[in-house]
Amino acid sequence: MSTDRLLREPILHFLLIGVALFVGYGFVSRDRSEGDRIVVSRAVVDDLARQYRARWNRPPGDDELAGLVEAHVRDEVMFREGVALGLDRDDPVIKRRVRQKLELIAEEALAADAPTDAQLAAFMEAHADRFRRPPRLSFEQVLLEAGLPESRVDAAVAAVLEALGRGADPSTLGAATLLPGRVDGLALDLVARDFGAGFAQRLQALPRGQWSGPVRSGFGLHVVRVTELVPAELPPLDAVRATVVREWELDRRQRSAEDAYRRMRARYAVTIEPGGGESAPKTP
């Protein structure tokens, strides 16, 4: 086979490329390894021991601790070799993990002292919907007999109202039921959960301290007396301090992370190329 023909053989090209990659990696690996050092500090060893104790409720033995250290070294060696080969590039899992760590650093970078009462009060006002207590209802009810025909409903209501007007005990009237005859200070959303949304809405419009009916719920028809309706209110700071502090801290961390991202994002010129036949999405 002539020299020219040999040089044109594809298999020769592949062999030469493979040899070049192997030799190149050998030089890179040799140069890199001469300067590489893995130091397992006392703090790392102590942390490995603490993790073992937390998992197994006892300290590790000497052989177990040595195994933990060797596993740590193995992780470090494999990680460095993988990075040297570029295996960390374009890996969505690694990118997501690095992003999470960077966001955590950004959140902590602007960590502030504990908020003052003035800051918490201002935060409550600005986010009142998070802390406002719903309206609360107190009422009494008498459940009418089930299955009453429409023609007899008014008469049944009138009979209950007449008995109540004479001072009868509400618990002795109407149908036997496990429903509470008196409800005190129940949040409106819980009234709606227990009796139905229509029932809760109707009770808000009834006159206070007066028996009225019929009012329909998911259980049937009722004669009801609303004794108190406490409107929605923003509670005192001391009553919800722990919740407000938690929400304030969460809001601060989110704002810190977002501010840090905007500053980092401004350093990059982002070009989004269109796909096949599709228009390019707009950059934010």
Long-range contacts (C-beta under 8 A, 24 or more apart in sequence): 28-84, 29-84, 32-84, 36-80, 38-73, 38-76, 38-77, 40-69, 40-72, 40-73, 44-72, 45-69, 48-72, 103-257, 103-260, 103-261, 106-256, 106-257, 106-259, 106-260, 106-261, 107-253, 107-254, 107-256, 107-257, 109-256, 109-260, 110-252, 110-256, 110-259, 110-260, 112-252, 114-245, 115-245, 115-248, 115-249, 117-237, 119-248, 120-237, 120-241, 120-244, 120-245, 120-248, 121-237, 123-244, 123-247, 123-248, 123-251, 124-234, 124-237, 124-240, 124-244, 125-234, 127-247, 127-251, 128-234, 130-247, 131-234, 131-235, 131-240, 131-243, 131-244, 131-247, 132-232, 132-233, 132-234, 133-187, 133-232, 133-233, 133-234, 133-235, 134-187, 134-188, 134-189, 134-232, 135-187, 135-188, 135-204, 135-229, 135-230, 135-231, 135-232, 136-185, 136-186, 136-187, 136-188, 136-228, 136-229, 136-230, 137-183, 137-185, 137-186, 137-188, 137-191, 137-200, 137-203, 137-204, 137-226, 137-228, 137-229, 137-230, 138-182, 138-183, 138-184, 138-185, 138-186, 138-226, 138-227, 138-228, 138-229, 139-182, 139-183, 139-203, 139-224, 139-225, 139-226, 139-227, 140-170, 140-181, 140-182, 140-183, 140-224, 140-225, 140-227, 141-170, 141-179, 141-181, 141-183, 141-215, 141-222, 141-223, 141-224, 141-225, 142-170, 142-173, 142-174, 142-181, 142-213, 142-222, 142-223, 142-224, 143-174, 143-175, 143-177, 143-179, 143-219, 143-220, 143-221, 143-222, 144-174, 144-175, 144-213, 144-214, 144-220, 144-221, 144-222, 144-223, 145-174, 145-175, 146-175, 146-220, 148-221, 153-214, 153-221, 157-213, 157-214, 157-221, 157-223, 160-211, 160-213, 160-223, 161-211, 161-213, 161-223, 164-211, 164-223, 173-223, 174-223, 175-220, 177-219, 179-219, 185-228, 185-230, 195-219, 203-229, 204-229
